[in-house]
Amino acid sequence: MKLRTRTTISPFLVILCWLYCLLSALAPFATPHRAVADAEVFAYVGGDAYFYTDCDENRGLFLLPKTYFVKVLSVEGEFCKIEYLYDDAYCKKVSGYAKTSDLTFVDYTPTTPYLYHVFELRYTIAGAPTDSSSLSQITVTCAYYGDYYIGTQSYAYILRGGEFGYIPKPSNLTFAENPEYANRLQNDTPAQPPSSGQTDAMSPLQIGVLIAVCLLVPTVVTVLVKTPKRTPSEQEE
């Protein structure tokens, strides 16, 4: 008597194989965007954009210098949390907020992101001798952050001697514009505001493939586990 052996495939193994293939195919579409904090993100200031101390339009400290950039720490809907300037002997890094609609996000790190403008401010001492300029005046080095307007009067927001404050804007306080964004605009497309971490939605085609695979799995399993008919030679003893 001749015996033939048949290899039986476990239905459970078949289901696992199908699920593995399905998850492998759909995994790229379920990957969330990186948060802003994962990398440095900068935004360009092309128009009037206030630096706010909070997410409140009534808390504006100064107008950010046009043609320069801010570092975006996070996107919080209508406002972005931003960082401006850095720490050195004359200036300090400040963190605050700007309106998202006032910024243009870029996909590169600017060579000159911030306006670094340091100038000297001279004060005349009342009652000091007028025959000696060294005794009648005090010179203080200040770091300029931006303008602030009250009616037609313009003020400068500065850091002076470790303290922030306003002074009437000197008539000779000017600075050069930053041409970096304009130079790159012809070759680069402005980036969109970074996502806060939400995942991409599946397209209708991907949903259709998922449904089709789910419907196909029971059919395949049924075919594989169905007991085959024995041939006459196998029924002989």
C-alpha positions as CSV (number, residue, x, y, z in Angstrom):
1,M,0.0,0.0,0.0
2,K,1.3,3.4,-1.0
3,L,0.7,6.3,1.4
4,R,0.8,10.0,0.4
5,T,1.3,12.7,2.9
6,R,-0.2,16.2,2.7
7,T,1.2,19.3,4.4
8,T,-1.5,21.3,6.2
9,I,-1.1,25.1,6.6
10,S,-2.4,26.5,9.8
11,P,-5.2,29.0,9.3
12,F,-3.7,31.1,12.2
13,L,-0.4,31.3,10.4
14,V,-2.1,32.4,7.2
15,I,-4.0,35.2,9.0
16,L,-0.7,36.4,10.6
17,C,1.0,36.6,7.2
18,W,-1.9,38.6,5.8
19,L,-1.9,41.0,8.8
20,Y,1.8,41.5,8.5
21,C,1.6,42.4,4.8
22,L,-1.3,44.7,5.5
23,L,0.4,46.5,8.3
24,S,3.7,46.8,6.4
25,A,1.8,48.4,3.4
26,L,-0.1,50.9,5.6
27,A,2.6,51.8,8.0
28,P,4.1,54.7,6.1
29,F,0.7,56.5,6.0
30,A,0.3,56.3,9.7
31,T,3.6,58.0,10.6
32,P,2.9,61.4,12.4
33,H,4.6,64.6,11.4
34,R,7.6,65.7,13.5
35,A,6.8,68.3,16.1
36,V,8.4,71.7,15.7
37,A,10.7,71.0,18.7
38,D,12.4,68.1,16.8
39,A,14.4,70.6,14.6
40,E,15.0,74.3,14.3
41,V,12.3,76.0,12.3
42,F,12.5,79.6,11.3
43,A,9.9,82.1,9.9
44,Y,10.4,85.2,7.9
45,V,9.1,88.6,9.0
46,G,7.9,90.3,5.8
47,G,5.5,92.9,7.2
48,D,4.2,94.3,10.5
49,A,4.6,91.5,13.1
50,Y,4.5,92.2,16.8
51,F,6.4,90.4,19.4
52,Y,3.9,89.6,22.2
53,T,4.5,88.5,25.7
54,D,1.5,86.2,25.6
55,C,-1.2,85.0,23.2
56,D,-2.9,88.3,23.4
57,E,-3.0,91.1,20.8
58,N,-3.0,93.6,23.6
59,R,0.4,92.4,24.9
60,G,2.6,93.6,22.1
61,L,6.1,94.7,23.1
62,F,7.6,95.8,19.8
63,L,7.5,95.3,16.1
64,L,9.9,92.7,14.9
65,P,12.4,94.1,12.4
66,K,11.2,93.5,8.8
67,T,13.3,91.2,6.5
68,Y,14.7,89.2,9.4
69,F,13.6,86.0,11.0
70,V,12.4,84.4,14.2
71,K,12.9,80.9,15.5
72,V,9.6,79.1,15.9
73,L,9.4,76.9,19.0
74,S,5.8,75.7,18.6
75,V,2.6,76.5,16.6
76,E,-0.4,77.1,18.9
77,G,-3.2,77.9,16.4
78,E,-3.5,81.7,15.9
79,F,-0.1,82.3,17.6
80,C,3.4,80.8,17.4
81,K,5.7,80.6,20.3
82,I,8.9,82.2,19.1
83,E,12.5,83.0,20.1
84,Y,14.4,86.1,19.0
85,L,18.1,87.1,19.3
86,Y,20.6,85.4,21.5
87,D,22.7,85.9,24.6
88,D,25.9,87.9,24.5
89,A,27.5,90.9,26.3
90,Y,25.0,93.4,25.0
91,C,21.8,91.5,24.1
92,K,19.6,88.7,25.6
93,K,17.5,86.0,24.0
94,V,13.8,86.6,24.4
95,S,10.9,84.2,24.1
96,G,7.3,85.3,23.3
97,Y,4.7,85.0,20.7
98,A,3.8,86.2,17.2
99,K,0.7,85.8,15.1
100,T,1.0,82.8,12.8
101,S,-0.6,84.8,9.9
102,D,2.2,87.5,10.2
103,L,5.0,84.9,9.6
104,T,6.2,83.1,6.5
105,F,7.7,79.7,7.4
106,V,10.9,78.7,5.6
107,D,12.5,75.3,5.2
108,Y,16.1,76.4,5.8
109,T,18.2,77.9,8.5
110,P,19.0,81.5,7.7
111,T,22.6,82.6,7.7
112,T,21.6,85.9,9.4
113,P,18.3,85.2,11.2
114,Y,18.3,88.1,13.6
115,L,19.0,91.8,13.5
116,Y,21.9,92.4,15.8
117,H,22.1,96.2,16.2
118,V,24.1,97.8,19.0
119,F,24.4,101.5,19.5
120,E,25.6,104.0,22.0
121,L,23.2,106.2,24.0
122,R,24.5,109.4,25.6
123,Y,22.9,111.0,28.6
124,T,23.7,114.5,29.9
125,I,24.0,114.8,33.6
126,A,22.1,117.8,35.0
127,G,24.3,120.2,37.0
128,A,27.6,118.6,35.8
129,P,30.4,121.0,34.7
130,T,29.9,122.0,31.1
131,D,33.7,122.4,30.4
132,S,34.4,118.7,30.6
133,S,32.3,116.4,28.3
134,S,33.7,113.3,30.1
135,L,32.0,114.5,33.3
136,S,28.8,115.9,31.9
137,Q,27.8,112.9,29.8
138,I,27.3,109.2,30.3
139,T,27.5,106.8,27.4
140,V,25.6,103.5,27.6
141,T,25.7,100.7,25.0
142,C,22.2,99.5,24.0
143,A,20.9,96.6,21.9
144,Y,18.0,97.4,19.6
145,Y,15.0,95.0,19.4
146,G,12.3,96.8,17.5
147,D,10.0,99.8,17.2
148,Y,6.8,100.7,19.1
149,Y,4.4,103.4,18.1
150,I,2.0,105.5,20.2
151,G,0.1,107.7,17.8
152,T,2.7,109.4,15.6
153,Q,5.5,109.1,18.2
154,S,8.0,106.2,17.6
155,Y,9.9,104.5,20.4
156,A,12.7,101.9,20.4
157,Y,12.5,98.8,22.6
158,I,16.1,98.3,23.8
159,L,18.2,96.4,26.3
160,R,20.2,98.8,28.4
161,G,22.5,97.8,31.3
162,G,20.7,94.5,31.6
163,E,17.2,96.0,31.7
164,F,14.6,96.3,28.9
165,G,12.8,99.5,28.2
166,Y,11.6,102.1,25.7
167,I,13.4,105.3,24.6
168,P,12.3,107.9,22.0
169,K,13.7,106.4,18.8
170,P,16.8,108.3,17.8
171,S,16.6,109.8,14.3
172,N,19.9,108.2,13.3
173,L,18.8,104.7,14.4
174,T,18.7,102.8,11.1
175,F,19.7,99.4,10.0
176,A,20.3,97.5,6.7
177,E,17.6,95.1,5.5
178,N,18.4,91.4,5.2
179,P,18.4,90.3,1.6
180,E,18.6,86.6,2.3
181,Y,14.9,85.7,1.9
182,A,14.5,87.8,-1.3
183,N,17.6,86.1,-2.8
184,R,16.3,82.6,-2.1
185,L,12.7,83.3,-3.0
186,Q,13.2,82.6,-6.7
187,N,14.4,79.0,-6.0
188,D,12.6,78.2,-2.8
189,T,8.9,77.8,-2.1
190,P,7.7,79.0,1.4
191,A,7.1,76.1,3.7
192,Q,3.8,75.6,5.5
193,P,3.4,75.9,9.3
194,P,4.6,72.8,11.0
195,S,2.0,70.3,12.2
196,S,1.5,69.9,15.9
197,G,1.8,66.1,15.6
198,Q,-1.4,64.9,14.0
199,T,-1.3,61.9,11.7
200,D,-2.2,62.0,8.0
201,A,-5.6,60.8,7.1
202,M,-5.9,57.7,4.8
203,S,-6.9,58.4,1.2
204,P,-10.1,56.7,-0.2
205,L,-7.9,54.4,-2.2
206,Q,-6.1,53.2,0.9
207,I,-9.4,52.7,2.7
208,G,-10.7,50.7,-0.3
209,V,-7.6,48.4,-0.3
210,L,-7.9,47.8,3.4
211,I,-11.6,46.8,3.1
212,A,-10.8,44.5,0.1
213,V,-8.1,42.7,2.0
214,C,-10.3,42.3,5.1
215,L,-13.0,40.7,2.9
216,L,-10.5,38.5,1.1
217,V,-8.8,37.0,4.2
218,P,-11.8,34.8,5.3
219,T,-12.2,33.4,1.7
220,V,-8.5,32.5,1.5
221,V,-8.5,30.9,4.9
222,T,-11.6,28.8,3.9
223,V,-9.9,27.6,0.7
224,L,-6.7,26.7,2.5
225,V,-8.3,24.8,5.4
226,K,-10.9,23.0,3.3
227,T,-10.3,19.2,3.5
228,P,-9.4,18.0,0.0
229,K,-11.0,15.0,-1.6
230,R,-8.9,11.9,-1.6
231,T,-8.0,10.4,-4.9
232,P,-8.8,6.7,-5.7
233,S,-5.2,5.7,-5.2
234,E,-5.2,7.2,-1.7
235,Q,-8.4,5.3,-0.8
236,E,-6.8,1.9,-1.7
237,E,-5.6,-0.2,1.1
